């Protein structure tokens, strides 16, 4: 997971950034601001998303950690 976990996020980020570029070209009055906001949102999601996803997997016991240890191991 640590080695290849990031690879699933690349296609989503690329599509979102590509669409934001299309919006920026189609709507010059607000497109640049929209593009900047979109890129910032993608950057935050790329950093925080995997951490929260791993936390959620641990808490639900899907990784063999978290849920079993948070209940005293029983």
Helices and strands as residue ranges (DSSP letters): H 7-26, H 31-60, H 67-70
